[in-house]
Amino acid sequence: MFVITLVANPERRKLEPALVASLRNAWGGGDASWLAPDEAAEFAVAELPGNRWDVWRDCQDAGVDLVAQRGAGRRKKMLMADMDSTLIRQECVDELAAEAGVGTRVAAITARAMNGEIEFEAALRERVALLKGLPVDVIAKVLDERITCVPGGRALVATMRANGAHAALVSGGFTAFSSVVAGHLGFDEHRANTLHEADGLLTGTVGEPILGRDAKVVALNQITGRLGLSADDVIAVGDGANDLGMLGLAGTGVALHAKPSVAAQCDVRINHGDLTALLYLQGYSREEFA
């Protein structure tokens, strides 16, 4: 048995009952269940519809995300999340670079790395080198003035943890940011890269080994092993090329507002919903949100 989930942007709430009904009828689905009025609904089907990607494109034009997945085991026991452009709207290194006066140069490197055009580790070293001499206290300024959370993060973490799941933030960014974001959103743990500093200034170097694509896979395996879980017990979410390893390994890998080259490699894509879409994908209704 498979489940079809339809999710609209919660700020616009434009999931029309007629759309849900027409798809359920066309695909011979069971009764539709509304997880949130005008925002999220699901129904079961016996097999995956052969034309689902054509329908997915039509739904995208209507501002609706469509996900087809197996019904069994979709409520997960662990959340593993990227941070930059996933839990927060920004790329932290780009925001630091803007303060250092090299924002445009660094942002261009970031874009290429997130699209998978250049190796993540080398790109991070190059970008961090351009931050040399930046006062460490600028980090607090950036956190206060430039960093904003993607909607739905606190509800996602709180709801999964209230239902016994473990929440891990694993970022290719920096611990100076992940510690704050993880604490604010309620994660159980966090991992990221460490910026080196001396005499109150960034040295332009980062701790090795760098936490990149392969390291995220290692982290997923280490954390699940420690908790006695399997990769299938995990729902992972990210947006960049360095997330593809963990997204492919997790039982449910969600490309959230991802780069086109990344989304093209993922079956579960959320382009209109926010982080609460990950709860709807697991069958939680809005009434169940913590």
N, C-alpha and C positions, 0 to 999 in steps of 0.2 A: 504494500500500500504506500502511496505517495501523498504528499500534502502540497497544495498550491497555496502560497501566501501572497496577498496583495497589500502593499503598504504605500500610503501617500504621505506627503510632507505634513507633519502635525500642525504646522502653522497655517496651512491652507485647507487641509482636511477636505480633499476633493476626490475621495474614492466613492464613485457613484454606485448605488445598489444595482443599477441596470448593467453595469460592466461586470460585476461579480456574478450576477445571475446568468448573463449571456455566456460567460466562460464556463461556468458550472454546467450549463445545459449542453454546450458544444462538446465538452470533454467528458460528459457522463459522470459528473462528480456527485458526491453526496451533499447533504444539506450544508449550506454555508453557515459558518460561525463568525459572528462579528466580534473581533477582539477589542475594537474601539470604534465607536460610531463615526462614520465618514472618513475613517483613517486606516483601519486595518481589518482584514477579513481572511478566512481560510476555508478550504474545503478539500476533501480527500478524493483521490482518483485511483483507479486500479493500476494504471500504467502511465508512464511519462508521455505526454502528448508530443507527437512528432513535429508539430508546428509551433512548439512553445517559444522558440527564439524569434520567429516572425511575429507572434503575438507579443512577446516581450518588447520588441521594437515599437509596436503600436502603443503599448502601455506607457513606454517611456515618453512618447509624444504627448500623452495625456497626463504626464506628471505622476505616474504610478510605477512603483517597483514590483516586479513579479518574480517570485522565487519558487522553483520546484525542487523538492527534496524528499528523501525517504522519511516516512512518518516515525518509524521505530528509532528510538535513541536520540531524538533531536533535542531533548532537554538536557543540557550539558552540565557537567560537574566542575568545569573549569573555564574561566575566561582568560584569554591571553591577548593583550592589546598593545599595539603600537601607540606612540604618543603624538609626535609631530604630525599635523594635518589629519589626525585621527581622533584623539581625545581632545586636542587643542586645535585651533584653526591655523596656527602659525607653524613655521619651521624655526626653532629656537636659534640655530646658527645664523639664519638670515637676519633675525632681529638683533642679535649681537653685532653682526657685521654692519647693520645700518647705523648703530651707535658708534662703530669704529670708522665710519666713513667709507666702507668698502661694500656697501649693501648690494649694489647692482652686480658687481663682479661675483660675489659669493652666491647670490640668488641664481645666477645663470648656471653655476656649477651644481647647485642643489637640484635644479630642474633636470639637468642631464642625468644626474645620479638616480633620482627618483624614477625617471623614465627607463632606467636600465641601460643608458647609452655609455656610461663609464662605470668602472668598478667603484663600489661604495666606499671601501676602505681608503683607497688612494684619494678619492674626492674629499673625504672627511679630513684627512691629513692636510690637504691643500687649503681647505677652507679655514681650518683651525690656525694654520700658520699665518693667515692674514689677520688674525685677531691678536697677534703678539703685541703686548704693551697696553692692552685694554684693561682699565682698572677692574678688579674683581667685583667691586660693589656695583658695577653697572648691571650685573646679573639680577640683583634685587630690583633695580629700576625697570629692567625689561619685564620681569615677572609682574610687577605692579602696573605698568603702563601699557604693555604691548601684548600680553598673553591673555587669550580668552578661550574658554572651554566650549567644545562642541556640545549643543544641547543633548540631554538624555544620558550623559555619562554617569551622573550620580545615581539615577534611577536604575540604570543597567547594572552597575556594581552592587548596589544595595539589594536589589531584587534577587540577583543570583546568589549573593552571600546569604540572604535570608532563607534561601532554599538549599543551603548546604554547599554551595559551590565555592571554589577558591579563585581569587582574582589576582592576576600577575600582569604588571605593566613591564614590557620589555622593549626598550627603545634604542635606536641608533643615535639618539641625541645624547644629552648630558645629565649626569646625576644631580647637578645643581638645580635642574628643572624637574626631573622625574620624581625626586623626593617630595617636592612641593605639590605637584599635580597628583601623585599617587595618594598623598595624605588628604588632599582636598576631596578627591573622588571616592576615597575609602578602600583602596586596593590593599590586599594582604602583603604584597611585596613588589619591589621594583628593581630593575636592572637597566643600566645605561653606561655610557662612556664617561670617563673622568677627565675634566680639563685640568691641566697642570698650571700651577701658579707659584709665584715667588715674589716676596716683598709687595704683596697686594696687587700684582699685575699678572695677567695671563702670559704664559711663556710661549704660546704658539704651538704647543705640543699637547698630545692627548695620550692617555694611558693605553698601553698595549697588553694583550691583543684587543683590537677594536671589535666592538659588538656590532656586527653587520649581519648579512643574510644568513650565513652558515651558523653564526653564534646564536641567532634567534631559534634555529632548529635545535641546537644543542640545549638551549634554555628550556624549550618545550619538553624535550626528552628528560632533562634533569628534573624538572619540577613535577612532571607526571610520575616519573619513577619514584621520587621521594614521597608522593602522596598515594602511591599505589593505584594510579589511574593509567589509562592508555591514551594514545593520541586521539582516538575516536571519541573520548569523553570531553574533548576541548572544542570550544568555539573561539576562533581567532579572528582578529579584525585588524586591517591595515590598509594603506593606500599606495605604497611605493614598491619599486622593484625589490628592495631589500626585505620586503615582507612576504614575497612569493613562496619562499621555502616553508615558512610556518603555516601559511594559508593552505598550501597543498598538503601538508602533513596532518593538520587538524581535521577532526571529524566534520566540522563545518568551518570553512574558511571564507570570510566575508570581505570583499573588496568594497570599502566604504568611500564614496566620492573619490574613487581611485583614478590614477593616471590612466588614459585610454589603453596604453600598452600593457598595463597591469590588469585592468578589468577584463581585457580580452582573454586572459589566461585563467579566469576564475568563473565558476558556474554560479556563484552567489554574489550578486552585485546590488548594492544599495546606492542609488544616485540621488534619490529624492527624500527619503526618510532620514531621521537622525539616529543617534545611537540606540534609541528605544526600539528601532527596527529589529535589533538582535534579540530582543525579548519576544517580539511577535513571531520571529522565525522559530522560536522554541515553543510556541504555543501559549505564552503568557498573555492574558488579557490586561488591559489598562487597569482594571479593578484590582489586579493582583500585584501591581507595582508597589514596591516598598517605598 
